[in-house]
Amino acid sequence: MFRIYPDRDAFSGDLTTFSEAVVQYVLDLFAGQLLPSDMSAANILTDPGFMNLGNNVVVRYESAGSDVTAYAGAGITNDDAVIVAVEYGPKTWMNSNRAFYLFDSASLLGYG
């Protein structure tokens, strides 16, 4: 889990799209190191309520060349920080409800 203070003034689009861009940025940082370099978005979950933050998004990523799947979520705080969380593991485990419940458990903590 990360707290990032990006330059929001450099982005003029929708803030949910901004959250998606920050998630992709973090996945790009992990590519080839913690995660396979061929991770791509499999689906974007709309209105996931990630950590009760505004303009939030949760994206499921999959690797075509390996057995890795990841959930990555982000939302914007009141002080314009972006909270990002990433959970990854084998597809067989990540396809289970347990994996998403573990990821979503951070949402139960809330923010603030």
LOFI-233508 format. One record per residue (C-alpha): x, y, z; residue number from 1. Coordinates in steps of 0.1 Angstrom, whole numbers, plus 5000, padded with zeros to 4 digits. Layout:
BEGIN
{{X; Y; Z}; NUM}
...
END
This chain:
BEGIN
{{5000; 5000; 5000}; 1}
{{5013; 5034; 4990}; 2}
{{5004; 5070; 4996}; 3}
{{5014; 5091; 4966}; 4}
{{5012; 5129; 4961}; 5}
{{5012; 5133; 4923}; 6}
{{5009; 5167; 4905}; 7}
{{4972; 5168; 4899}; 8}
{{4975; 5201; 4882}; 9}
{{4993; 5183; 4853}; 10}
{{4962; 5163; 4847}; 11}
{{4930; 5179; 4834}; 12}
{{4907; 5149; 4830}; 13}
{{4882; 5131; 4852}; 14}
{{4896; 5122; 4886}; 15}
{{4886; 5086; 4884}; 16}
{{4906; 5084; 4852}; 17}
{{4934; 5100; 4872}; 18}
{{4932; 5072; 4898}; 19}
{{4934; 5047; 4870}; 20}
{{4965; 5064; 4856}; 21}
{{4982; 5063; 4891}; 22}
{{4973; 5025; 4894}; 23}
{{4989; 5019; 4860}; 24}
{{5020; 5040; 4870}; 25}
{{5025; 5018; 4901}; 26}
{{5020; 4986; 4880}; 27}
{{5046; 4999; 4855}; 28}
{{5070; 5004; 4884}; 29}
{{5066; 4968; 4895}; 30}
{{5068; 4954; 4859}; 31}
{{5097; 4930; 4855}; 32}
{{5106; 4932; 4892}; 33}
{{5078; 4922; 4915}; 34}
{{5053; 4915; 4887}; 35}
{{5057; 4900; 4852}; 36}
{{5063; 4926; 4825}; 37}
{{5033; 4916; 4805}; 38}
{{5006; 4925; 4830}; 39}
{{4976; 4940; 4814}; 40}
{{4942; 4952; 4827}; 41}
{{4916; 4924; 4825}; 42}
{{4888; 4945; 4838}; 43}
{{4880; 4976; 4857}; 44}
{{4856; 4974; 4886}; 45}
{{4833; 5004; 4886}; 46}
{{4823; 5021; 4919}; 47}
{{4842; 4996; 4941}; 48}
{{4842; 5018; 4972}; 49}
{{4879; 5013; 4977}; 50}
{{4888; 5024; 5012}; 51}
{{4858; 5048; 5011}; 52}
{{4880; 5072; 4991}; 53}
{{4867; 5095; 4964}; 54}
{{4872; 5089; 4927}; 55}
{{4883; 5053; 4933}; 56}
{{4890; 5025; 4910}; 57}
{{4899; 4988; 4913}; 58}
{{4916; 4971; 4883}; 59}
{{4922; 4934; 4878}; 60}
{{4955; 4927; 4860}; 61}
{{4965; 4894; 4844}; 62}
{{4998; 4881; 4829}; 63}
{{4995; 4863; 4795}; 64}
{{5028; 4846; 4799}; 65}
{{5027; 4835; 4836}; 66}
{{5004; 4824; 4864}; 67}
{{5002; 4858; 4880}; 68}
{{4971; 4879; 4886}; 69}
{{4968; 4912; 4905}; 70}
{{4942; 4935; 4920}; 71}
{{4953; 4971; 4922}; 72}
{{4931; 4999; 4936}; 73}
{{4934; 5036; 4941}; 74}
{{4914; 5065; 4955}; 75}
{{4920; 5102; 4962}; 76}
{{4920; 5116; 4998}; 77}
{{4909; 5149; 5010}; 78}
{{4944; 5163; 5008}; 79}
{{4948; 5152; 4972}; 80}
{{4970; 5122; 4979}; 81}
{{4963; 5090; 4961}; 82}
{{4962; 5058; 4981}; 83}
{{4973; 5028; 4960}; 84}
{{4972; 4991; 4971}; 85}
{{4983; 4961; 4951}; 86}
{{4977; 4924; 4958}; 87}
{{4991; 4897; 4935}; 88}
{{4995; 4860; 4934}; 89}
{{4989; 4828; 4914}; 90}
{{4958; 4829; 4892}; 91}
{{4942; 4799; 4909}; 92}
{{4942; 4817; 4943}; 93}
{{4935; 4852; 4929}; 94}
{{4904; 4838; 4911}; 95}
{{4889; 4828; 4944}; 96}
{{4867; 4851; 4964}; 97}
{{4892; 4849; 4993}; 98}
{{4917; 4869; 4973}; 99}
{{4894; 4897; 4965}; 100}
{{4881; 4897; 5001}; 101}
{{4917; 4901; 5014}; 102}
{{4923; 4930; 4990}; 103}
{{4889; 4945; 4999}; 104}
{{4896; 4942; 5036}; 105}
{{4916; 4974; 5034}; 106}
{{4884; 4991; 5025}; 107}
{{4869; 4980; 5058}; 108}
{{4896; 5001; 5076}; 109}
{{4884; 5032; 5058}; 110}
{{4906; 5062; 5056}; 111}
{{4911; 5090; 5082}; 112}
END
